[in-house]
């Protein structure tokens, strides 16, 4: 039977249905922003993993256990000892640093040229860890541009380098890349492969933690994987399963990051949206209220989305006055933060609120008419 890594390395095929909008914000943060309409009603489901814990890149572990933050600690290439694989690669290091700066300046095309130059050098010198790192950066760049098939190919090349260099299949580097590939499969509508990928990542991480690894990075990687898998399951309408996964991710985040960490607020918000999808409005309001309290302390930029979700839930409960007040607060914050996306969503929710109020009045009038007759 083929291993999951072999399945993940299967041939690319063209993208079909985009389920995810994923953005790699240069530091391995992914964004899933979906606002779905269920039937004719608006169900505000802003599944936002924008504040996913910022993990060190597992690729750093290829060099003497050194961990390198994906956002840019580039001691990676210069940390090789002279007797362990060749001269120091200061030129590659400088190229990668330059590419990183260009990406931060939204100059992706220029960054890609430099990264390919760095890749050519690392391949010519047969420096596997540098090759894997550059492939990973190129994959992230492709993700940020929503070039799914290109990103898939680049991440699979990263996996090939890792596996061929002797990296274990349960190494965090392999698991991180595998999770990214599963997300791309989801983006392309290849749901069976996506589900297999997420299941394998979660199962492998849980076994790893149970057997030998309790380091914070591994636990946080499991939390991240559970979060992404939950969002995928929600989009497949596997709502109970999604809620279970999200609850596990929230428990991990509370334990490792604390109750007031921004990611705790994001997970509370996302769990609340799953309650909304199942019609469990009281439970949803509880989650949104707690998420709001967290955001007020640590991540004000998340408040408009949280309040928008809370307002929409109040609308479903027919608490129209409180819903309008909450949505207007969300709109004011979105304008203050210059958050165009949240502003657009809140305005749509306010429109739906007015429609819901009119529909409720019409239903009440019909009911009165029947009683009088």
C-alpha positions in Angstrom: 0.0 0.0 0.0 1.3 3.4 -0.9 2.3 5.7 2.0 0.5 9.0 2.5 3.6 10.9 1.4 3.5 8.9 -1.9 -0.2 9.8 -2.2 0.5 13.4 -1.6 3.3 13.3 -4.2 0.8 12.0 -6.9 0.7 13.8 -10.2 -0.8 17.3 -10.4 -4.0 17.9 -12.2 -5.8 21.2 -13.1 -7.7 23.1 -10.5 -11.5 22.8 -10.6 -13.6 24.3 -7.9 -11.9 26.8 -5.5 -13.1 25.9 -2.0 -10.4 27.9 -0.2 -8.9 31.3 -0.6 -5.5 30.7 0.9 -3.0 33.5 1.3 0.5 32.8 2.6 1.4 36.1 4.3 5.1 35.5 4.0 5.2 33.8 7.4 3.1 30.7 6.9 -0.2 32.1 7.9 -3.2 30.9 6.0 -6.5 32.6 5.5 -9.8 30.9 5.0 -12.4 33.6 4.7 -15.8 32.3 3.7 -19.2 33.9 4.1 -21.8 31.4 2.9 -25.4 31.9 2.1 -27.5 28.9 3.3 -30.7 28.8 1.2 -32.0 32.3 1.2 -30.7 33.3 4.6 -27.3 34.7 5.4 -25.4 32.5 7.7 -22.4 34.6 8.7 -19.5 32.1 8.7 -16.3 34.0 8.6 -13.9 31.2 9.1 -10.8 33.1 9.6 -7.5 31.5 10.3 -5.5 34.6 9.7 -4.2 34.5 13.2 -3.0 30.9 13.1 0.0 30.5 15.4 3.1 31.6 13.8 5.3 28.5 13.9 9.0 28.2 13.2 9.7 26.6 9.9 10.3 22.9 10.4 12.8 23.1 7.6 15.2 24.6 10.1 15.5 21.2 11.8 17.4 20.0 8.8 20.5 21.9 10.1 21.7 20.5 13.4 18.3 21.0 15.0 18.3 24.8 14.5 14.8 26.2 14.1 14.4 29.0 11.7 11.3 31.3 11.9 9.6 31.3 8.5 9.4 35.1 8.7 13.1 35.4 8.3 15.9 34.3 10.6 18.3 33.3 7.9 21.1 31.8 9.9 20.0 28.6 8.4 22.4 28.6 5.5 25.4 29.8 7.3 25.0 27.4 10.2 26.6 24.4 8.5 30.0 23.5 9.8 32.8 23.4 7.3 33.3 19.7 7.7 29.6 18.8 7.3 28.7 19.6 3.8 30.7 22.2 2.1 31.5 25.9 2.4 29.2 28.5 4.0 26.6 29.6 1.7 26.5 33.3 2.3 25.5 34.1 -1.3 22.4 31.9 -1.0 21.6 33.4 2.4 21.8 36.9 0.9 19.6 35.9 -2.0 16.9 34.5 0.3 17.0 37.6 2.5 16.7 39.8 -0.5 13.7 37.8 -1.8 12.1 37.9 1.6 12.3 41.8 1.6 10.9 41.9 -1.9 7.9 39.7 -0.9 7.2 42.0 2.0 7.2 44.9 -0.5 4.7 43.1 -2.7 7.3 42.5 -5.4 6.6 38.8 -5.9 7.8 38.6 -9.5 11.3 40.0 -8.6 11.4 37.8 -5.5 10.7 34.7 -7.6 13.6 35.4 -10.0 16.0 35.7 -7.1 14.6 32.6 -5.4 15.1 30.6 -8.6 18.7 31.8 -8.7 19.2 30.6 -5.2 17.5 27.3 -6.0 19.9 26.8 -9.0 22.9 27.4 -6.7 21.7 25.1 -3.9 20.9 22.3 -6.4 24.3 22.7 -8.1 26.0 22.4 -4.8 23.7 19.6 -3.7 22.7 21.4 -0.5 19.4 19.6 0.3 18.3 21.8 3.3 18.8 25.0 1.3 17.0 23.5 -1.7 14.0 22.4 0.4 13.9 25.9 2.1 13.9 27.7 -1.2 11.2 25.4 -2.7 9.1 26.0 0.4 9.4 29.8 -0.1 8.5 29.5 -3.7 5.5 27.4 -2.8 4.4 30.0 -0.3 4.7 32.7 -2.9 2.6 30.8 -5.3 0.0 30.3 -2.6 -0.1 34.0 -1.9 -0.9 34.5 -5.6 -3.5 31.7 -5.5 -1.6 29.7 -8.2 -2.8 26.4 -6.8 -1.2 23.9 -9.3 2.1 25.7 -9.2 2.1 25.8 -5.4 1.2 22.1 -5.4 4.2 21.2 -7.6 6.6 23.3 -5.6 5.5 21.8 -2.2 5.8 18.3 -3.7 9.3 19.2 -4.8 10.0 20.3 -1.2 8.7 16.9 0.0 10.8 15.0 -2.5 13.9 16.7 -1.2 13.0 16.1 2.4 12.3 12.4 1.8 15.3 11.8 -0.4 17.6 13.4 2.2 16.4 10.9 4.8 13.9 13.0 6.7 11.4 10.8 8.6 7.8 10.8 7.5 6.7 12.0 11.0 9.1 14.8 11.0 7.4 18.2 11.5 8.8 19.5 8.2 7.1 16.7 6.3 3.9 17.1 8.2 3.8 20.9 7.7 4.3 20.5 3.9 1.8 17.7 3.7 -0.8 19.9 5.4 -0.2 22.6 2.9 -0.7 20.1 0.0 -3.9 18.9 1.6 -5.1 22.5 1.7 -4.3 22.9 -2.0 -6.2 19.7 -2.8 -9.2 21.3 -1.0 -8.8 24.4 -3.1 -8.9 22.4 -6.2 -12.0 20.4 -5.2 -10.1 17.2 -4.8 -11.9 16.5 -1.5 -11.0 12.9 -1.1 -7.3 13.6 -1.3 -7.7 16.6 0.9 -9.5 14.6 3.6 -6.9 11.8 3.4 -4.1 14.3 3.8 -5.7 16.1 6.8 -6.5 12.8 8.5 -3.0 11.5 8.0 -1.4 14.7 9.4 -3.7 14.7 12.5 -3.2 10.9 13.2 0.5 11.1 12.7 0.9 14.2 15.0 -1.3 12.7 17.7 0.7 9.4 17.6 3.9 11.4 17.7 2.9 13.4 20.7 1.6 10.3 22.5 4.8 8.3 21.9 7.7 10.7 22.0 7.2 14.4 21.4 5.6 16.9 23.7 7.6 19.9 22.4 5.5 23.1 21.9 6.1 23.3 18.1 4.7 19.8 17.5 1.6 20.5 19.7 1.0 23.8 18.0 1.3 22.2 14.6 -1.3 19.7 15.6 -3.6 22.6 16.7 -3.0 24.3 13.3 -3.8 21.1 11.4 -7.0 20.5 13.4 -8.1 24.1 12.7 -7.5 23.7 8.9 -9.2 20.3 8.9 -12.2 21.7 10.8 -12.6 24.5 8.3 -12.4 21.9 5.4 -15.0 19.7 7.1 -17.3 22.7 7.7 -17.2 23.5 4.0 -18.1 19.8 3.3 -21.1 20.3 5.7 -19.6 17.7 8.1 -20.6 20.1 10.9 -20.5 17.8 13.9 -17.1 16.5 12.9 -15.9 20.1 12.2 -17.1 21.2 15.7 -15.2 18.3 17.3 -12.0 19.2 15.5 -12.4 22.9 16.2 -12.9 22.2 19.9 -9.7 20.1 20.0 -7.8 23.0 18.3 -9.3 25.4 20.8 -8.3 23.2 23.8 -4.7 23.0 22.5 -4.5 26.8 22.0 -5.8 27.5 25.4 -3.3 25.1 27.0 -0.2 26.3 25.0 -1.0 29.9 24.1 -3.3 30.9 26.9 -6.9 32.2 27.1 -6.1 35.7 26.0 -4.0 34.8 22.9 -5.4 36.2 19.6 -5.6 32.7 18.2 -7.8 31.7 21.1 -10.2 34.4 20.0 -10.1 33.3 16.4 -10.9 29.7 17.3 -13.7 30.8 19.6 -15.1 32.8 16.7 -14.8 29.8 14.3 -16.4 27.5 16.8 -19.2 29.9 17.2 -19.8 29.9 13.4 -20.2 26.2 13.5 -22.8 26.4 16.2 -24.6 29.0 14.0 -24.6 26.5 11.1 -26.3 23.9 13.3 -28.8 26.4 14.7 -27.3 26.4 18.2 -27.6 30.1 18.6 -27.1 30.4 22.4 -23.9 28.4 22.2 -22.8 30.5 19.3 -23.4 33.8 21.2 -21.4 32.5 24.1 -18.4 31.8 21.8 -18.7 35.2 20.1 -18.9 37.0 23.4 -15.8 35.3 24.7 -14.0 35.9 21.3 -15.0 39.6 21.5 -13.4 39.9 25.0 -10.2 38.3 23.8 -10.1 40.5 20.7 -10.6 43.6 22.7 -7.4 42.8 24.7 -5.1 41.4 22.1 -6.4 41.6 18.5 -8.7 44.6 17.8 -8.5 43.9 14.0 -10.6 40.8 14.5 -13.4 42.6 16.3 -15.5 43.6 13.1 -15.7 40.0 12.0 -16.6 38.7 15.4 -19.2 41.4 15.9 -20.6 40.8 12.5 -21.0 37.1 13.3 -22.6 38.0 16.6 -25.0 40.4 15.0 -26.1 37.9 12.4 -26.7 35.3 15.1 -28.9 37.7 17.0 -30.8 38.3 13.7 -31.5 34.6 13.5 -32.8 34.7 17.0 -35.1 37.6 15.9 -33.5 40.0 18.4 -33.4 42.6 15.7 -32.7 45.7 17.9 -29.7 44.1 19.5 -28.6 42.7 16.1 -28.6 46.2 14.5 -26.7 47.7 17.4 -24.0 45.0 17.2 -23.7 45.3 13.4 -23.5 49.1 13.6 -20.7 48.7 16.1 -18.9 46.3 13.7 -19.3 48.7 10.8 -17.9 51.6 12.8 -14.8 49.5 13.7 -14.4 48.3 10.2 -14.4 51.9 8.9 -12.0 52.9 11.7 -9.6 50.0 10.8 -9.9 50.7 7.1 -11.0 47.1 6.7 -12.8 47.0 3.4 -13.6 43.3 3.4 -15.2 43.4 6.9 -17.1 46.6 5.9 -18.5 44.9 2.9 -19.7 41.9 4.8 -21.2 44.0 7.6 -23.2 46.1 5.1 -24.5 42.9 3.5 -25.5 41.7 6.9 -27.3 45.0 7.6 -29.2 44.6 4.4 -30.2 41.1 5.4 -31.3 42.3 8.8 -33.7 44.8 7.1 -35.1 42.0 4.9 -35.5 39.8 7.9 -37.4 42.5 9.8 -39.7 43.1 6.9 -40.3 39.4 6.5 -41.1 39.1 10.2 -43.6 41.9 10.0 -45.2 40.4 7.0 -45.5 37.0 8.7 -47.0 38.7 11.8 -49.6 40.5 9.6 -50.6 37.3 7.9 -50.9 35.5 11.2 -53.1 38.3 12.6 -55.2 38.2 9.5 -55.8 34.5 9.9 -56.8 34.9 13.5 -59.3 37.7 12.8 -60.9 35.6 10.0 
